[in-house]
Amino acid sequence: MDNNKQPQNRAKSGLEIVLGDFQKGLNFAASNPVFLLPPILIDLIVWFGPRISFHDALREPLGTIFSNALSQLPAALRLEYAPMFRAVLEGLRSSNLIGTIALLPGSVPFLFSGNLPAGAPIPEIQRIEISSLAIFALLFILLTAAGFVFGLFYYSMLTRRILAFKEKLTLPRFMIQIRRFAAVLVLLALAVVSISFAFSFALLILLQMGQFLISIFAMAALIGFIWIAVPFLFVPAGIFTDLPLKDAIAVSRSIPANDIIGNAKFWTITFVITIGLRNIWRIPESDSWMTLVGIFGSAFITVAIYAAYLYRYKTQLISTLKIRHFLSGIQLREGTNGKQSNGQ
């Protein structure tokens, strides 16, 4: 008998389970290329134009606001902040309103979100200049809403395909998802505002006590933010699987406690892959055709990471249910034994 032979039914380690979720995500992206098309098409539209500039619409009102603000400052601060205000006004010349389609969380995923291309490999790109503040506001709202709704629709359809949902995504069901996700964004905005006020107040006090205390406070604030945010990272998965918002939050909060180390590894790997590859995809200049490699690569990784996120959600949900079933069995046996002892 070979003593060196490894048992075939060896239990997988936590890291192997996490990597297995990523492997499933990569396999899904490779076998379902149709889901790569929406991010690719949006990247191509943003890349090749048209450019919608709002320089003329905002130059005058922003210039007036900046002038009034500078007039209220002492001479020394006026000299310090004037170049910054001028840089903002000059930056409006390269503005592109199309970027607002990725303004809200849950919006359309694409490579150029947050860093719109300055050029393209074609000779001329159509440029549309908006001079009316009312038209700018209307387009801003429409493009932001369109990106948000289309992004939720894309993620919802992707969720149903990955988790093999039998129920179709009907319009009433999708509208419920939009309302729940919008409620999450409102709660998130309120939390950010509240935390920002508290952070600013504490920072003003610590400014009088030295740089060392500020560094310690910033590190503690970052750890606290991660500790608060992690339990809610699976709320979108719950919403896209048609859970009520209260249940989606409850399930998301129960998942990290089920496997703290495994989930920490999952989010660390996700962060490293997403940020690292995003920087690699953006190495070519926007006027080079090599940017196409980044566009296709970004779409593939986006789908793969989201699929891994859902597989992780499914795995952890099943583990949580098994643990609860096991604990309920123990409680049931203890209750039965207690009754038998009392009867004796």
Sequence and secondary structure as in RCSB ss.txt:
>XXXX:A:sequence
MDNNKQPQNRAKSGLEIVLGDFQKGLNFAASNPVFLLPPILIDLIVWFGPRISFHDALREPLGTIFSNALSQLPA
ALRLEYAPMFRAVLEGLRSSNLIGTIALLPGSVPFLFSGNLPAGAPIPEIQRIEISSLAIFALLFILLTAAGFVF
GLFYYSMLTRRILAFKEKLTLPRFMIQIRRFAAVLVLLALAVVSISFAFSFALLILLQMGQFLISIFAMAALIGF
IWIAVPFLFVPAGIFTDLPLKDAIAVSRSIPANDIIGNAKFWTITFVITIGLRNIWRIPESDSWMTLVGIFGSAF
ITVAIYAAYLYRYKTQLISTLKIRHFLSGIQLREGTNGKQSNGQ
>XXXX:A:secstr
  TT   TT    HHHHHHHHHHHHHHHHHH GGGGHHHHHHHHHHHH  EEE HHHHHHHHHHHHHHHHHTS H
HHHHHHHHHHHHHHHHGGG  GGGGGGSSTTS   TTTTS  S  SSS   EEE   HHHHHHHHHHHHHHHHHH
HHHHHHHHHHHHTT SS   HHHHHHHHHHHHHHHHHHHHHHHHHHHHHHHHHHHHTTT HHHHHHHHHHHHHHH
HHHHGGGTTHHHHHHTT  HHHHHHHHHHHHHH HHHHHHHHHHHHHHHHHHHHHHT S TTSTTHHHHHHHHHH
HHHHHHHHHHHHHHHHHHHHHHHHHHHHHHHHHHHHHHHHHHH 
